[in-house]
Amino acid sequence: MGANIAAPNATAVSLVERLVRDHALNSYPAGITTAQHATHIQGQVTIPQNIRELAGLKPYDEVEFEYRNKQIVVKPIKRTNTPAEEAIALLRGSATSKLDLSADDWLEMTRGER
């Protein structure tokens, strides 16, 4: 009395193969995690959620791309300051006056005496 199991049809096998190929996640003993994804028409690639979590990437974090030994390496850029803080630092001191006025003198000149 053997079980009568039908062989999977080609469509089901092809669907499973595509799912495995498109979302294959393999953990290697060395701690390397890989994922396969297709590039979008403009060359964009989505970093899978589990890899973003492993790398500590949050929305709007920046990454660096490096081409080394025929491989593309993506590394998170860890900044000590936020982009807004960096912009403020670039602007700091750019609005200095050559009139050599104190802040109080400047306020009195622009607002009038109080």
BADRENVEX-193787 format. One line per 5 residues: number of its first residue (from 1); their letters; for each residue y, x, z of N, C-alpha, C. Coordinates in nm, 3 decimals. Layout:
N
NUM = a = Y/X/Z/Y/X/Z/Y/X/Z; ... $
This chain:
114
1 = mgani = -0.119/0.083/0.000/0.000/0.000/0.000/0.125/0.088/0.000; 0.163/0.134/-0.113/0.283/0.216/-0.121/0.406/0.130/-0.138; 0.515/0.177/-0.087/0.642/0.106/-0.100/0.690/0.118/-0.243; 0.741/0.011/-0.296/0.790/0.009/-0.432/0.941/0.029/-0.428; 0.986/0.152/-0.444/1.129/0.184/-0.438/1.176/0.212/-0.579 $
6 = aapna = 1.279/0.140/-0.620/1.333/0.158/-0.754/1.419/0.284/-0.758; 1.413/0.353/-0.870/1.497/0.472/-0.889/1.642/0.427/-0.904; 1.738/0.504/-0.849/1.878/0.465/-0.863/1.921/0.470/-1.009; 2.007/0.377/-1.048/2.053/0.379/-1.187/2.159/0.487/-1.206; 2.187/0.519/-1.329/2.278/0.630/-1.362/2.419/0.604/-1.310 $
11 = tavsl = 2.464/0.478/-1.311/2.599/0.446/-1.265/2.613/0.474/-1.116; 2.513/0.433/-1.038/2.519/0.457/-0.893/2.516/0.606/-0.863; 2.432/0.680/-0.934/2.425/0.826/-0.913/2.557/0.890/-0.951; 2.613/0.850/-1.064/2.739/0.909/-1.108/2.851/0.878/-1.010; 2.853/0.757/-0.953/2.955/0.721/-0.855/2.940/0.807/-0.730 $
16 = verlv = 2.819/0.823/-0.682/2.794/0.905/-0.563/2.834/1.051/-0.591; 2.795/1.102/-0.707/2.831/1.240/-0.741/2.982/1.258/-0.744; 3.054/1.159/-0.803/3.200/1.168/-0.810/3.261/1.164/-0.671; 3.210/1.074/-0.585/3.262/1.067/-0.448/3.237/1.198/-0.374; 3.120/1.252/-0.391/3.088/1.379/-0.324/3.177/1.490/-0.379 $
21 = rdhal = 3.195/1.495/-0.509/3.278/1.599/-0.570/3.424/1.586/-0.529; 3.478/1.463/-0.533/3.619/1.441/-0.504/3.652/1.455/-0.356; 3.559/1.428/-0.270/3.587/1.430/-0.127/3.488/1.515/-0.049; 3.435/1.616/-0.116/3.335/1.701/-0.050/3.403/1.785/0.056; 3.356/1.772/0.179/3.407/1.853/0.289/3.290/1.932/0.344 $
26 = nsypa = 3.304/2.060/0.342/3.195/2.146/0.388/3.249/2.237/0.497; 3.182/2.243/0.610/3.219/2.338/0.714/3.123/2.455/0.706; 3.179/2.572/0.703/3.099/2.693/0.695/3.096/2.758/0.832; 2.993/2.837/0.860/2.983/2.902/0.991/3.106/2.985/1.027; 3.174/3.041/0.927/3.290/3.125/0.954/3.412/3.042/0.992 $
31 = gitta = 3.398/2.910/0.998/3.511/2.825/1.035/3.597/2.786/0.917; 3.549/2.808/0.797/3.626/2.773/0.678/3.593/2.629/0.641; 3.697/2.550/0.618/3.678/2.412/0.575/3.734/2.400/0.435; 3.658/2.338/0.346/3.704/2.322/0.209/3.707/2.175/0.172; 3.787/2.143/0.073/3.791/2.008/0.018/3.826/2.019/-0.129 $
36 = qhath = 3.774/1.931/-0.209/3.803/1.933/-0.352/3.886/1.810/-0.387; 3.996/1.833/-0.456/4.083/1.725/-0.504/4.138/1.764/-0.640; 4.167/1.667/-0.721/4.228/1.691/-0.851/4.379/1.702/-0.837; 4.441/1.781/-0.925/4.586/1.789/-0.924/4.641/1.666/-0.996; 4.760/1.623/-0.955/4.828/1.513/-1.022/4.893/1.566/-1.150 $
41 = iqgqv = 4.947/1.479/-1.229/5.004/1.517/-1.358/5.116/1.620/-1.343; 5.190/1.617/-1.232/5.298/1.712/-1.211/5.253/1.834/-1.130; 5.122/1.851/-1.113/5.071/1.967/-1.041/5.063/1.949/-0.891; 5.091/1.829/-0.842/5.086/1.803/-0.698/4.942/1.789/-0.651; 4.920/1.833/-0.528/4.789/1.821/-0.465/4.810/1.764/-0.326 $
46 = tipqn = 4.727/1.669/-0.287/4.731/1.615/-0.152/4.642/1.698/-0.063; 4.697/1.745/0.048/4.616/1.819/0.145/4.542/1.716/0.229; 4.409/1.720/0.231/4.332/1.620/0.304/4.371/1.617/0.453; 4.361/1.498/0.511/4.405/1.477/0.649/4.337/1.572/0.746; 4.206/1.591/0.733/4.137/1.676/0.830/4.185/1.821/0.820 $
51 = irela = 4.219/1.867/0.702/4.269/2.004/0.686/4.411/2.013/0.740; 4.495/1.909/0.716/4.630/1.908/0.774/4.622/1.916/0.926; 4.528/1.840/0.984/4.513/1.841/1.130/4.467/1.978/1.179; 4.369/2.038/1.111/4.322/2.170/1.150/4.433/2.275/1.143; 4.520/2.262/1.042/4.630/2.357/1.023/4.751/2.323/1.108 $
56 = glkpy = 4.750/2.206/1.172/4.864/2.166/1.254/4.984/2.122/1.172; 4.960/2.077/1.047/5.071/2.034/0.961/5.113/1.892/0.995; 5.242/1.872/1.002/5.300/1.740/1.027/5.384/1.702/0.905; 5.419/1.574/0.891/5.503/1.534/0.777/5.629/1.621/0.767; 5.661/1.659/0.648/5.779/1.740/0.612/5.767/1.887/0.650 $
61 = devef = 5.652/1.930/0.705/5.631/2.073/0.726/5.624/2.140/0.589; 5.663/2.265/0.585/5.662/2.338/0.459/5.540/2.429/0.453; 5.492/2.451/0.330/5.379/2.540/0.309/5.418/2.644/0.205; 5.346/2.754/0.207/5.369/2.864/0.114/5.245/2.879/0.027; 5.265/2.895/-0.104/5.154/2.915/-0.196/5.148/3.062/-0.236 $
66 = eyrnk = 5.028/3.115/-0.239/5.008/3.254/-0.277/4.890/3.260/-0.374; 4.906/3.335/-0.480/4.797/3.353/-0.575/4.741/3.492/-0.552; 4.616/3.499/-0.505/4.556/3.627/-0.469/4.410/3.629/-0.514; 4.373/3.731/-0.588/4.235/3.747/-0.634/4.181/3.621/-0.703; 4.262/3.565/-0.792/4.225/3.445/-0.868/4.201/3.324/-0.780 $
71 = qivvk = 4.262/3.323/-0.662/4.252/3.208/-0.571/4.392/3.168/-0.527; 4.411/3.039/-0.508/4.537/2.987/-0.456/4.521/2.970/-0.305; 4.607/3.035/-0.229/4.604/3.027/-0.083/4.727/2.949/-0.038; 4.706/2.849/0.045/4.816/2.768/0.098/4.827/2.797/0.246; 4.947/2.841/0.289/4.967/2.875/0.429/5.086/2.797/0.484 $
76 = pikrt = 5.074/2.746/0.607/5.188/2.678/0.668/5.298/2.777/0.699; 5.422/2.733/0.684/5.537/2.815/0.721/5.580/2.769/0.859; 5.570/2.857/0.954/5.611/2.824/1.091/5.754/2.874/1.111; 5.842/2.781/1.133/5.983/2.815/1.152/6.017/2.806/1.301; 6.109/2.891/1.341/6.157/2.882/1.478/6.266/2.777/1.490 $
81 = ntpae = 6.336/2.751/1.379/6.441/2.649/1.375/6.405/2.542/1.273; 6.455/2.422/1.296/6.437/2.316/1.198/6.529/2.343/1.079; 6.504/2.282/0.962/6.595/2.301/0.849/6.738/2.260/0.882; 6.756/2.157/0.964/6.891/2.116/1.002/6.960/2.225/1.085; 6.886/2.285/1.177/6.943/2.394/1.259/6.979/2.514/1.172 $
86 = eaial = 6.896/2.541/1.070/6.926/2.652/0.980/7.052/2.624/0.899; 7.069/2.499/0.855/7.190/2.462/0.779/7.314/2.474/0.866; 7.305/2.431/0.990/7.419/2.441/1.082/7.454/2.587/1.106; 7.352/2.671/1.122/7.376/2.814/1.144/7.448/2.877/1.024; 7.412/2.833/0.902/7.480/2.885/0.783/7.626/2.843/0.777 $
91 = lrgsa = 7.655/2.723/0.826/7.792/2.671/0.822/7.877/2.718/0.940; 7.811/2.761/1.046/7.884/2.801/1.166/7.985/2.910/1.133; 8.108/2.884/1.173/8.214/2.983/1.151/8.282/2.970/1.016; 8.233/2.882/0.928/8.293/2.872/0.795/8.423/2.792/0.797; 8.451/2.722/0.903/8.573/2.641/0.911/8.674/2.702/1.008 $
96 = tskld = 8.673/2.833/1.020/8.765/2.897/1.112/8.905/2.898/1.053; 9.000/2.893/1.140/9.140/2.889/1.100/9.200/3.030/1.106; 9.286/3.059/1.013/9.355/3.187/1.015/9.488/3.174/1.088; 9.511/3.059/1.150/9.636/3.036/1.222/9.631/3.087/1.364; 9.515/3.132/1.408/9.495/3.184/1.542/9.540/3.083/1.648 $
101 = lsadd = 9.489/2.960/1.635/9.520/2.854/1.730/9.402/2.831/1.822; 9.431/2.794/1.946/9.325/2.755/2.037/9.281/2.613/2.000; 9.169/2.570/2.054/9.123/2.434/2.028/9.224/2.332/2.075; 9.285/2.356/2.192/9.387/2.262/2.243/9.508/2.257/2.152; 9.553/2.375/2.104/9.667/2.378/2.013/9.634/2.304/1.883 $
106 = wlemt = 9.514/2.326/1.833/9.471/2.261/1.709/9.468/2.109/1.726; 9.411/2.061/1.838/9.407/1.918/1.864/9.546/1.860/1.878; 9.635/1.931/1.945/9.773/1.883/1.962/9.842/1.876/1.826; 9.817/1.976/1.741/9.881/1.978/1.609/9.827/1.864/1.520; 9.696/1.833/1.529/9.640/1.732/1.441/9.654/1.592/1.496 $
111 = rger = 9.655/1.577/1.627/9.661/1.443/1.689/9.799/1.409/1.745; 9.878/1.506/1.764/10.006/1.482/1.827/9.993/1.494/1.978; 10.108/1.500/2.043/10.104/1.513/2.188/10.056/1.386/2.252; 9.991/1.396/2.365/9.939/1.278/2.436/10.013/1.260/2.564 $
